[in-house]
Amino acid sequence: MFYRNCANCHGIDGGGSPGNDLTPPAPSLLGKLKHGSTDGEIFETIRKGVGPAFDMAAFGQQGLKDQDIWNVVNYVKTLRKS
């Protein structure tokens, strides 16, 4: 799920990206997270996106099921322990 939905912006290793003309920079997922670091906060960020401009889409509205979002949350936690 991470590679299909997140790596394009956050990088394969979760280290973030500088962005480009069409995509804003995506923050690193390896350190302190900007929108909260508890499991629930990470889940809600993925599910609801990051407003107000929604630079990060609401993946719950794009059809990503809750179980898939929890799988991404758990994967992001493994990145942070690396």
PDB file of N, CA, C and O in Angstrom:
ATOM      1  N   MET A   1       0.811  -1.194   0.000  1.00  0.00           N
ATOM      2  CA  MET A   1       0.000   0.000   0.000  1.00  0.00           C
ATOM      3  C   MET A   1       0.860   1.266   0.000  1.00  0.00           C
ATOM      4  O   MET A   1       0.567   2.220  -0.722  1.00  0.00           O
ATOM      5  N   PHE A   2       1.921   1.271   0.812  1.00  0.00           N
ATOM      6  CA  PHE A   2       2.765   2.459   0.901  1.00  0.00           C
ATOM      7  C   PHE A   2       3.376   2.785  -0.457  1.00  0.00           C
ATOM      8  O   PHE A   2       3.339   3.931  -0.905  1.00  0.00           O
ATOM      9  N   TYR A   3       3.937   1.768  -1.108  1.00  0.00           N
ATOM     10  CA  TYR A   3       4.611   2.025  -2.380  1.00  0.00           C
ATOM     11  C   TYR A   3       3.636   2.512  -3.443  1.00  0.00           C
ATOM     12  O   TYR A   3       3.994   3.349  -4.273  1.00  0.00           O
ATOM     13  N   ARG A   4       2.429   2.007  -3.430  1.00  0.00           N
ATOM     14  CA  ARG A   4       1.427   2.387  -4.430  1.00  0.00           C
ATOM     15  C   ARG A   4       0.846   3.773  -4.157  1.00  0.00           C
ATOM     16  O   ARG A   4       0.581   4.523  -5.096  1.00  0.00           O
ATOM     17  N   ASN A   5       0.647   4.121  -2.896  1.00  0.00           N
ATOM     18  CA  ASN A   5      -0.087   5.335  -2.558  1.00  0.00           C
ATOM     19  C   ASN A   5       0.742   6.469  -1.978  1.00  0.00           C
ATOM     20  O   ASN A   5       0.330   7.627  -2.048  1.00  0.00           O
ATOM     21  N   CYS A   6       1.894   6.165  -1.410  1.00  0.00           N
ATOM     22  CA  CYS A   6       2.637   7.183  -0.653  1.00  0.00           C
ATOM     23  C   CYS A   6       4.026   7.482  -1.195  1.00  0.00           C
ATOM     24  O   CYS A   6       4.490   8.621  -1.134  1.00  0.00           O
ATOM     25  N   ALA A   7       4.692   6.457  -1.726  1.00  0.00           N
ATOM     26  CA  ALA A   7       6.097   6.598  -2.124  1.00  0.00           C
ATOM     27  C   ALA A   7       6.298   7.629  -3.225  1.00  0.00           C
ATOM     28  O   ALA A   7       7.358   8.251  -3.297  1.00  0.00           O
ATOM     29  N   ASN A   8       5.311   7.821  -4.077  1.00  0.00           N
ATOM     30  CA  ASN A   8       5.445   8.787  -5.155  1.00  0.00           C
ATOM     31  C   ASN A   8       5.740  10.186  -4.611  1.00  0.00           C
ATOM     32  O   ASN A   8       6.489  10.942  -5.229  1.00  0.00           O
ATOM     33  N   CYS A   9       5.168  10.532  -3.480  1.00  0.00           N
ATOM     34  CA  CYS A   9       5.407  11.846  -2.875  1.00  0.00           C
ATOM     35  C   CYS A   9       6.444  11.794  -1.756  1.00  0.00           C
ATOM     36  O   CYS A   9       7.347  12.629  -1.705  1.00  0.00           O
ATOM     37  N   HIS A  10       6.316  10.817  -0.862  1.00  0.00           N
ATOM     38  CA  HIS A  10       7.173  10.766   0.322  1.00  0.00           C
ATOM     39  C   HIS A  10       8.482  10.026   0.087  1.00  0.00           C
ATOM     40  O   HIS A  10       9.326   9.982   0.983  1.00  0.00           O
ATOM     41  N   GLY A  11       8.673   9.449  -1.084  1.00  0.00           N
ATOM     42  CA  GLY A  11       9.886   8.713  -1.398  1.00  0.00           C
ATOM     43  C   GLY A  11       9.785   7.265  -0.960  1.00  0.00           C
ATOM     44  O   GLY A  11       9.075   6.940  -0.009  1.00  0.00           O
ATOM     45  N   ILE A  12      10.497   6.405  -1.656  1.00  0.00           N
ATOM     46  CA  ILE A  12      10.456   4.971  -1.365  1.00  0.00           C
ATOM     47  C   ILE A  12      10.901   4.686   0.058  1.00  0.00           C
ATOM     48  O   ILE A  12      10.369   3.785   0.706  1.00  0.00           O
ATOM     49  N   ASP A  13      11.870   5.443   0.549  1.00  0.00           N
ATOM     50  CA  ASP A  13      12.367   5.230   1.913  1.00  0.00           C
ATOM     51  C   ASP A  13      11.626   6.079   2.945  1.00  0.00           C
ATOM     52  O   ASP A  13      11.942   6.017   4.133  1.00  0.00           O
ATOM     53  N   GLY A  14      10.631   6.884   2.500  1.00  0.00           N
ATOM     54  CA  GLY A  14       9.882   7.748   3.413  1.00  0.00           C
ATOM     55  C   GLY A  14      10.598   9.033   3.766  1.00  0.00           C
ATOM     56  O   GLY A  14      10.165   9.766   4.655  1.00  0.00           O
ATOM     57  N   GLY A  15      11.700   9.313   3.070  1.00  0.00           N
ATOM     58  CA  GLY A  15      12.522  10.477   3.400  1.00  0.00           C
ATOM     59  C   GLY A  15      12.015  11.809   2.891  1.00  0.00           C
ATOM     60  O   GLY A  15      12.644  12.837   3.139  1.00  0.00           O
ATOM     61  N   GLY A  16      10.888  11.820   2.182  1.00  0.00           N
ATOM     62  CA  GLY A  16      10.329  13.068   1.684  1.00  0.00           C
ATOM     63  C   GLY A  16      10.773  13.370   0.268  1.00  0.00           C
ATOM     64  O   GLY A  16      11.541  12.617  -0.330  1.00  0.00           O
ATOM     65  N   SER A  17      10.277  14.485  -0.265  1.00  0.00           N
ATOM     66  CA  SER A  17      10.646  14.894  -1.617  1.00  0.00           C
ATOM     67  C   SER A  17      10.628  16.411  -1.713  1.00  0.00           C
ATOM     68  O   SER A  17       9.946  17.080  -0.937  1.00  0.00           O
ATOM     69  N   PRO A  18      11.380  16.953  -2.668  1.00  0.00           N
ATOM     70  CA  PRO A  18      11.415  18.409  -2.824  1.00  0.00           C
ATOM     71  C   PRO A  18      10.195  18.970  -3.547  1.00  0.00           C
ATOM     72  O   PRO A  18       9.996  20.185  -3.554  1.00  0.00           O
ATOM     73  N   GLY A  19       9.378  18.118  -4.152  1.00  0.00           N
ATOM     74  CA  GLY A  19       8.235  18.594  -4.922  1.00  0.00           C
ATOM     75  C   GLY A  19       8.662  19.009  -6.313  1.00  0.00           C
ATOM     76  O   GLY A  19       9.830  18.893  -6.686  1.00  0.00           O
ATOM     77  N   ASN A  20       7.687  19.499  -7.079  1.00  0.00           N
ATOM     78  CA  ASN A  20       7.962  19.975  -8.436  1.00  0.00           C
ATOM     79  C   ASN A  20       6.889  20.993  -8.813  1.00  0.00           C
ATOM     80  O   ASN A  20       6.168  21.485  -7.945  1.00  0.00           O
ATOM     81  N   ASP A  21       6.781  21.308 -10.091  1.00  0.00           N
ATOM     82  CA  ASP A  21       5.811  22.321 -10.533  1.00  0.00           C
ATOM     83  C   ASP A  21       4.368  21.915 -10.253  1.00  0.00           C
ATOM     84  O   ASP A  21       3.508  22.779 -10.078  1.00  0.00           O
ATOM     85  N   LEU A  22       4.091  20.613 -10.209  1.00  0.00           N
ATOM     86  CA  LEU A  22       2.728  20.130 -10.023  1.00  0.00           C
ATOM     87  C   LEU A  22       2.441  19.613  -8.626  1.00  0.00           C
ATOM     88  O   LEU A  22       1.283  19.535  -8.217  1.00  0.00           O
ATOM     89  N   THR A  23       3.480  19.260  -7.896  1.00  0.00           N
ATOM     90  CA  THR A  23       3.313  18.626  -6.593  1.00  0.00           C
ATOM     91  C   THR A  23       4.098  19.383  -5.533  1.00  0.00           C
ATOM     92  O   THR A  23       5.287  19.643  -5.715  1.00  0.00           O
ATOM     93  N   PRO A  24       3.449  19.741  -4.425  1.00  0.00           N
ATOM     94  CA  PRO A  24       4.188  20.426  -3.352  1.00  0.00           C
ATOM     95  C   PRO A  24       5.173  19.465  -2.683  1.00  0.00           C
ATOM     96  O   PRO A  24       5.018  18.249  -2.794  1.00  0.00           O
ATOM     97  N   PRO A  25       6.174  19.994  -1.998  1.00  0.00           N
ATOM     98  CA  PRO A  25       7.112  19.130  -1.289  1.00  0.00           C
ATOM     99  C   PRO A  25       6.378  18.242  -0.278  1.00  0.00           C
ATOM    100  O   PRO A  25       5.432  18.678   0.378  1.00  0.00           O
ATOM    101  N   ALA A  26       6.823  17.015  -0.169  1.00  0.00           N
ATOM    102  CA  ALA A  26       6.244  16.094   0.814  1.00  0.00           C
ATOM    103  C   ALA A  26       7.252  15.907   1.944  1.00  0.00           C
ATOM    104  O   ALA A  26       8.432  15.667   1.685  1.00  0.00           O
ATOM    105  N   PRO A  27       6.806  16.014   3.185  1.00  0.00           N
ATOM    106  CA  PRO A  27       7.739  15.908   4.308  1.00  0.00           C
ATOM    107  C   PRO A  27       8.250  14.487   4.513  1.00  0.00           C
ATOM    108  O   PRO A  27       7.635  13.513   4.077  1.00  0.00           O
ATOM    109  N   SER A  28       9.369  14.400   5.176  1.00  0.00           N
ATOM    110  CA  SER A  28       9.923  13.117   5.577  1.00  0.00           C
ATOM    111  C   SER A  28       9.013  12.470   6.610  1.00  0.00           C
ATOM    112  O   SER A  28       8.428  13.151   7.452  1.00  0.00           O
ATOM    113  N   LEU A  29       8.904  11.166   6.537  1.00  0.00           N
ATOM    114  CA  LEU A  29       8.148  10.399   7.523  1.00  0.00           C
ATOM    115  C   LEU A  29       9.070   9.735   8.534  1.00  0.00           C
ATOM    116  O   LEU A  29       8.624   8.928   9.350  1.00  0.00           O
ATOM    117  N   LEU A  30      10.351  10.071   8.482  1.00  0.00           N
ATOM    118  CA  LEU A  30      11.347   9.400   9.315  1.00  0.00           C
ATOM    119  C   LEU A  30      11.529  10.043  10.683  1.00  0.00           C
ATOM    120  O   LEU A  30      11.940   9.368  11.627  1.00  0.00           O
ATOM    121  N   GLY A  31      11.239  11.298  10.805  1.00  0.00           N
ATOM    122  CA  GLY A  31      11.415  12.001  12.070  1.00  0.00           C
ATOM    123  C   GLY A  31      10.084  12.365  12.690  1.00  0.00           C
ATOM    124  O   GLY A  31       9.101  11.637  12.562  1.00  0.00           O
ATOM    125  N   LYS A  32      10.068  13.508  13.365  1.00  0.00           N
ATOM    126  CA  LYS A  32       8.830  14.000  13.975  1.00  0.00           C
ATOM    127  C   LYS A  32       7.840  14.351  12.872  1.00  0.00           C
ATOM    128  O   LYS A  32       8.176  15.064  11.926  1.00  0.00           O
ATOM    129  N   LEU A  33       6.628  13.847  13.003  1.00  0.00           N
ATOM    130  CA  LEU A  33       5.602  14.088  11.995  1.00  0.00           C
ATOM    131  C   LEU A  33       4.847  15.375  12.296  1.00  0.00           C
ATOM    132  O   LEU A  33       4.503  15.644  13.447  1.00  0.00           O
ATOM    133  N   LYS A  34       4.598  16.148  11.292  1.00  0.00           N
ATOM    134  CA  LYS A  34       3.988  17.469  11.434  1.00  0.00           C
ATOM    135  C   LYS A  34       2.542  17.419  11.931  1.00  0.00           C
ATOM    136  O   LYS A  34       2.092  18.329  12.628  1.00  0.00           O
ATOM    137  N   HIS A  35       1.819  16.365  11.578  1.00  0.00           N
ATOM    138  CA  HIS A  35       0.395  16.302  11.904  1.00  0.00           C
ATOM    139  C   HIS A  35       0.088  15.262  12.976  1.00  0.00           C
ATOM    140  O   HIS A  35      -1.015  14.717  13.015  1.00  0.00           O
ATOM    141  N   GLY A  36       1.048  14.988  13.836  1.00  0.00           N
ATOM    142  CA  GLY A  36       0.844  14.060  14.939  1.00  0.00           C
ATOM    143  C   GLY A  36       1.503  12.726  14.683  1.00  0.00           C
ATOM    144  O   GLY A  36       1.614  12.283  13.539  1.00  0.00           O
ATOM    145  N   SER A  37       1.936  12.091  15.744  1.00  0.00           N
ATOM    146  CA  SER A  37       2.682  10.844  15.563  1.00  0.00           C
ATOM    147  C   SER A  37       2.059   9.635  16.252  1.00  0.00           C
ATOM    148  O   SER A  37       2.626   8.544  16.204  1.00  0.00           O
ATOM    149  N   THR A  38       0.902   9.805  16.892  1.00  0.00           N
ATOM    150  CA  THR A  38       0.248   8.620  17.453  1.00  0.00           C
ATOM    151  C   THR A  38      -0.362   7.833  16.300  1.00  0.00           C
ATOM    152  O   THR A  38      -0.572   8.368  15.212  1.00  0.00           O
ATOM    153  N   ASP A  39      -0.637   6.578  16.548  1.00  0.00           N
ATOM    154  CA  ASP A  39      -1.249   5.744  15.510  1.00  0.00           C
ATOM    155  C   ASP A  39      -2.531   6.380  14.993  1.00  0.00           C
ATOM    156  O   ASP A  39      -2.755   6.438  13.784  1.00  0.00           O
ATOM    157  N   GLY A  40      -3.371   6.854  15.902  1.00  0.00           N
ATOM    158  CA  GLY A  40      -4.638   7.457  15.513  1.00  0.00           C
ATOM    159  C   GLY A  40      -4.465   8.726  14.700  1.00  0.00           C
ATOM    160  O   GLY A  40      -5.214   8.962  13.752  1.00  0.00           O
ATOM    161  N   GLU A  41      -3.484   9.546  15.062  1.00  0.00           N
ATOM    162  CA  GLU A  41      -3.247  10.790  14.323  1.00  0.00           C
ATOM    163  C   GLU A  41      -2.725  10.498  12.914  1.00  0.00           C
ATOM    164  O   GLU A  41      -3.122  11.151  11.950  1.00  0.00           O
ATOM    165  N   ILE A  42      -1.834   9.514  12.806  1.00  0.00           N
ATOM    166  CA  ILE A  42      -1.333   9.129  11.488  1.00  0.00           C
ATOM    167  C   ILE A  42      -2.485   8.590  10.636  1.00  0.00           C
ATOM    168  O   ILE A  42      -2.608   8.935   9.460  1.00  0.00           O
ATOM    169  N   PHE A  43      -3.322   7.749  11.231  1.00  0.00           N
ATOM    170  CA  PHE A  43      -4.477   7.186  10.541  1.00  0.00           C
ATOM    171  C   PHE A  43      -5.380   8.291  10.010  1.00  0.00           C
ATOM    172  O   PHE A  43      -5.758   8.278   8.838  1.00  0.00           O
ATOM    173  N   GLU A  44      -5.725   9.241  10.863  1.00  0.00           N
ATOM    174  CA  GLU A  44      -6.629  10.317  10.461  1.00  0.00           C
ATOM    175  C   GLU A  44      -6.008  11.200   9.385  1.00  0.00           C
ATOM    176  O   GLU A  44      -6.718  11.668   8.495  1.00  0.00           O
ATOM    177  N   THR A  45      -4.715  11.434   9.445  1.00  0.00           N
ATOM    178  CA  THR A  45      -4.045  12.232   8.423  1.00  0.00           C
ATOM    179  C   THR A  45      -4.138  11.541   7.071  1.00  0.00           C
ATOM    180  O   THR A  45      -4.428  12.181   6.060  1.00  0.00           O
ATOM    181  N   ILE A  46      -3.894  10.240   7.051  1.00  0.00           N
ATOM    182  CA  ILE A  46      -3.990   9.493   5.794  1.00  0.00           C
ATOM    183  C   ILE A  46      -5.441   9.459   5.317  1.00  0.00           C
ATOM    184  O   ILE A  46      -5.717   9.678   4.137  1.00  0.00           O
ATOM    185  N   ARG A  47      -6.338   9.192   6.211  1.00  0.00           N
ATOM    186  CA  ARG A  47      -7.764   9.035   5.855  1.00  0.00           C
ATOM    187  C   ARG A  47      -8.403  10.344   5.387  1.00  0.00           C
ATOM    188  O   ARG A  47      -9.119  10.372   4.386  1.00  0.00           O
ATOM    189  N   LYS A  48      -8.135  11.430   6.125  1.00  0.00           N
ATOM    190  CA  LYS A  48      -8.805  12.705   5.843  1.00  0.00           C
ATOM    191  C   LYS A  48      -7.968  13.674   5.014  1.00  0.00           C
ATOM    192  O   LYS A  48      -8.488  14.684   4.541  1.00  0.00           O
ATOM    193  N   GLY A  49      -6.675  13.381   4.831  1.00  0.00           N
ATOM    194  CA  GLY A  49      -5.802  14.267   4.083  1.00  0.00           C
ATOM    195  C   GLY A  49      -5.352  15.450   4.921  1.00  0.00           C
ATOM    196  O   GLY A  49      -5.632  15.530   6.118  1.00  0.00           O
ATOM    197  N   VAL A  50      -4.652  16.363   4.270  1.00  0.00           N
ATOM    198  CA  VAL A  50      -4.120  17.542   4.946  1.00  0.00           C
ATOM    199  C   VAL A  50      -4.680  18.783   4.253  1.00  0.00           C
ATOM    200  O   VAL A  50      -4.308  19.103   3.124  1.00  0.00           O
ATOM    201  N   GLY A  51      -5.576  19.470   4.947  1.00  0.00           N
ATOM    202  CA  GLY A  51      -6.184  20.693   4.407  1.00  0.00           C
ATOM    203  C   GLY A  51      -5.396  21.906   4.846  1.00  0.00           C
ATOM    204  O   GLY A  51      -4.390  21.729   5.533  1.00  0.00           O
ATOM    205  N   PRO A  52      -5.766  23.098   4.511  1.00  0.00           N
ATOM    206  CA  PRO A  52      -6.983  23.385   3.751  1.00  0.00           C
ATOM    207  C   PRO A  52      -6.816  23.206   2.245  1.00  0.00           C
ATOM    208  O   PRO A  52      -7.810  23.032   1.540  1.00  0.00           O
ATOM    209  N   ALA A  53      -5.587  23.246   1.735  1.00  0.00           N
ATOM    210  CA  ALA A  53      -5.391  23.112   0.290  1.00  0.00           C
ATOM    211  C   ALA A  53      -5.362  21.635  -0.134  1.00  0.00           C
ATOM    212  O   ALA A  53      -5.352  21.324  -1.325  1.00  0.00           O
ATOM    213  N   PHE A  54      -5.348  20.747   0.840  1.00  0.00           N
ATOM    214  CA  PHE A  54      -5.266  19.309   0.598  1.00  0.00           C
ATOM    215  C   PHE A  54      -4.077  18.955  -0.289  1.00  0.00           C
ATOM    216  O   PHE A  54      -4.207  18.279  -1.309  1.00  0.00           O
ATOM    217  N   ASP A  55      -2.894  19.449   0.147  1.00  0.00           N
ATOM    218  CA  ASP A  55      -1.659  19.069  -0.525  1.00  0.00           C
ATOM    219  C   ASP A  55      -1.480  17.558  -0.457  1.00  0.00           C
ATOM    220  O   ASP A  55      -0.889  16.957  -1.354  1.00  0.00           O
ATOM    221  N   MET A  56      -1.990  16.945   0.607  1.00  0.00           N
ATOM    222  CA  MET A  56      -2.050  15.488   0.692  1.00  0.00           C
ATOM    223  C   MET A  56      -3.523  15.112   0.598  1.00  0.00           C
ATOM    224  O   MET A  56      -4.355  15.586   1.371  1.00  0.00           O
ATOM    225  N   ALA A  57      -3.820  14.260  -0.355  1.00  0.00           N
ATOM    226  CA  ALA A  57      -5.210  13.856  -0.604  1.00  0.00           C
ATOM    227  C   ALA A  57      -5.776  13.061   0.564  1.00  0.00           C
ATOM    228  O   ALA A  57      -5.041  12.480   1.362  1.00  0.00           O
ATOM    229  N   ALA A  58      -7.083  13.054   0.639  1.00  0.00           N
ATOM    230  CA  ALA A  58      -7.801  12.241   1.626  1.00  0.00           C
ATOM    231  C   ALA A  58      -7.967  10.844   1.030  1.00  0.00           C
ATOM    232  O   ALA A  58      -8.859  10.611   0.215  1.00  0.00           O
ATOM    233  N   PHE A  59      -7.107   9.925   1.440  1.00  0.00           N
ATOM    234  CA  PHE A  59      -7.114   8.598   0.834  1.00  0.00           C
ATOM    235  C   PHE A  59      -8.353   7.796   1.201  1.00  0.00           C
ATOM    236  O   PHE A  59      -8.710   6.862   0.484  1.00  0.00           O
ATOM    237  N   GLY A  60      -9.015   8.136   2.294  1.00  0.00           N
ATOM    238  CA  GLY A  60     -10.278   7.493   2.630  1.00  0.00           C
ATOM    239  C   GLY A  60     -11.342   7.803   1.593  1.00  0.00           C
ATOM    240  O   GLY A  60     -12.188   6.961   1.292  1.00  0.00           O
ATOM    241  N   GLN A  61     -11.302   9.006   1.047  1.00  0.00           N
ATOM    242  CA  GLN A  61     -12.256   9.399   0.014  1.00  0.00           C
ATOM    243  C   GLN A  61     -11.882   8.838  -1.351  1.00  0.00           C
ATOM    244  O   GLN A  61     -12.695   8.849  -2.275  1.00  0.00           O
ATOM    245  N   GLN A  62     -10.665   8.354  -1.478  1.00  0.00           N
ATOM    246  CA  GLN A  62     -10.218   7.764  -2.736  1.00  0.00           C
ATOM    247  C   GLN A  62     -10.403   6.250  -2.747  1.00  0.00           C
ATOM    248  O   GLN A  62      -9.940   5.563  -3.658  1.00  0.00           O
ATOM    249  N   GLY A  63     -11.082   5.741  -1.728  1.00  0.00           N
ATOM    250  CA  GLY A  63     -11.413   4.325  -1.707  1.00  0.00           C
ATOM    251  C   GLY A  63     -10.477   3.435  -0.910  1.00  0.00           C
ATOM    252  O   GLY A  63     -10.659   2.217  -0.888  1.00  0.00           O
ATOM    253  N   LEU A  64      -9.478   4.015  -0.255  1.00  0.00           N
ATOM    254  CA  LEU A  64      -8.588   3.203   0.569  1.00  0.00           C
ATOM    255  C   LEU A  64      -9.350   2.782   1.821  1.00  0.00           C
ATOM    256  O   LEU A  64      -9.828   3.625   2.580  1.00  0.00           O
ATOM    257  N   LYS A  65      -9.455   1.507   2.025  1.00  0.00           N
ATOM    258  CA  LYS A  65     -10.212   0.972   3.155  1.00  0.00           C
ATOM    259  C   LYS A  65      -9.447   1.175   4.465  1.00  0.00           C
ATOM    260  O   LYS A  65      -8.222   1.290   4.472  1.00  0.00           O
ATOM    261  N   ASP A  66     -10.189   1.216   5.565  1.00  0.00           N
ATOM    262  CA  ASP A  66      -9.569   1.443   6.879  1.00  0.00           C
ATOM    263  C   ASP A  66      -8.454   0.450   7.156  1.00  0.00           C
ATOM    264  O   ASP A  66      -7.404   0.841   7.665  1.00  0.00           O
ATOM    265  N   GLN A  67      -8.649  -0.823   6.837  1.00  0.00           N
ATOM    266  CA  GLN A  67      -7.598  -1.824   7.094  1.00  0.00           C
ATOM    267  C   GLN A  67      -6.338  -1.507   6.299  1.00  0.00           C
ATOM    268  O   GLN A  67      -5.228  -1.677   6.803  1.00  0.00           O
ATOM    269  N   ASP A  68      -6.501  -1.045   5.057  1.00  0.00           N
ATOM    270  CA  ASP A  68      -5.341  -0.669   4.248  1.00  0.00           C
ATOM    271  C   ASP A  68      -4.628   0.538   4.851  1.00  0.00           C
ATOM    272  O   ASP A  68      -3.399   0.604   4.844  1.00  0.00           O
ATOM    273  N   ILE A  69      -5.400   1.491   5.373  1.00  0.00           N
ATOM    274  CA  ILE A  69      -4.797   2.660   6.019  1.00  0.00           C
ATOM    275  C   ILE A  69      -4.023   2.226   7.258  1.00  0.00           C
ATOM    276  O   ILE A  69      -2.920   2.718   7.496  1.00  0.00           O
ATOM    277  N   TRP A  70      -4.581   1.312   8.052  1.00  0.00           N
ATOM    278  CA  TRP A  70      -3.861   0.806   9.226  1.00  0.00           C
ATOM    279  C   TRP A  70      -2.576   0.093   8.804  1.00  0.00           C
ATOM    280  O   TRP A  70      -1.567   0.178   9.505  1.00  0.00           O
ATOM    281  N   ASN A  71      -2.598  -0.604   7.678  1.00  0.00           N
ATOM    282  CA  ASN A  71      -1.372  -1.238   7.184  1.00  0.00           C
ATOM    283  C   ASN A  71      -0.310  -0.196   6.870  1.00  0.00           C
ATOM    284  O   ASN A  71       0.871  -0.408   7.145  1.00  0.00           O
ATOM    285  N   VAL A  72      -0.725   0.929   6.295  1.00  0.00           N
ATOM    286  CA  VAL A  72       0.223   2.012   6.003  1.00  0.00           C
ATOM    287  C   VAL A  72       0.736   2.624   7.305  1.00  0.00           C
ATOM    288  O   VAL A  72       1.930   2.900   7.429  1.00  0.00           O
ATOM    289  N   VAL A  73      -0.149   2.837   8.272  1.00  0.00           N
ATOM    290  CA  VAL A  73       0.269   3.369   9.576  1.00  0.00           C
ATOM    291  C   VAL A  73       1.356   2.471  10.172  1.00  0.00           C
ATOM    292  O   VAL A  73       2.390   2.962  10.624  1.00  0.00           O
ATOM    293  N   ASN A  74       1.126   1.189  10.173  1.00  0.00           N
ATOM    294  CA  ASN A  74       2.105   0.258  10.744  1.00  0.00           C
ATOM    295  C   ASN A  74       3.409   0.267   9.960  1.00  0.00           C
ATOM    296  O   ASN A  74       4.482   0.141  10.550  1.00  0.00           O
ATOM    297  N   TYR A  75       3.335   0.413   8.648  1.00  0.00           N
ATOM    298  CA  TYR A  75       4.545   0.481   7.847  1.00  0.00           C
ATOM    299  C   TYR A  75       5.329   1.761   8.131  1.00  0.00           C
ATOM    300  O   TYR A  75       6.553   1.732   8.263  1.00  0.00           O
ATOM    301  N   VAL A  76       4.617   2.882   8.223  1.00  0.00           N
ATOM    302  CA  VAL A  76       5.295   4.149   8.547  1.00  0.00           C
ATOM    303  C   VAL A  76       6.017   4.045   9.884  1.00  0.00           C
ATOM    304  O   VAL A  76       7.115   4.579  10.042  1.00  0.00           O
ATOM    305  N   LYS A  77       5.411   3.368  10.835  1.00  0.00           N
ATOM    306  CA  LYS A  77       6.072   3.181  12.142  1.00  0.00           C
ATOM    307  C   LYS A  77       7.371   2.398  11.980  1.00  0.00           C
ATOM    308  O   LYS A  77       8.331   2.675  12.700  1.00  0.00           O
ATOM    309  N   THR A  78       7.441   1.436  11.072  1.00  0.00           N
ATOM    310  CA  THR A  78       8.686   0.687  10.873  1.00  0.00           C
ATOM    311  C   THR A  78       9.747   1.578  10.251  1.00  0.00           C
ATOM    312  O   THR A  78      10.931   1.421  10.551  1.00  0.00           O
ATOM    313  N   LEU A  79       9.353   2.507   9.395  1.00  0.00           N
ATOM    314  CA  LEU A  79      10.315   3.438   8.784  1.00  0.00           C
ATOM    315  C   LEU A  79      10.961   4.288   9.850  1.00  0.00           C
ATOM    316  O   LEU A  79      12.160   4.560   9.786  1.00  0.00           O
ATOM    317  N   ARG A  80      10.195   4.707  10.815  1.00  0.00           N
ATOM    318  CA  ARG A  80      10.682   5.614  11.849  1.00  0.00           C
ATOM    319  C   ARG A  80      11.645   4.915  12.809  1.00  0.00           C
ATOM    320  O   ARG A  80      12.423   5.575  13.498  1.00  0.00           O
ATOM    321  N   LYS A  81      11.597   3.596  12.854  1.00  0.00           N
ATOM    322  CA  LYS A  81      12.494   2.846  13.738  1.00  0.00           C
ATOM    323  C   LYS A  81      13.799   2.503  13.059  1.00  0.00           C
ATOM    324  O   LYS A  81      14.727   2.016  13.705  1.00  0.00           O
ATOM    325  N   SER A  82      13.884   2.751  11.753  1.00  0.00           N
ATOM    326  CA  SER A  82      15.090   2.386  10.989  1.00  0.00           C
ATOM    327  C   SER A  82      16.255   3.270  11.348  1.00  0.00           C
ATOM    328  O   SER A  82      17.347   3.104  10.803  1.00  0.00           O
TER     329      SER A  82
END
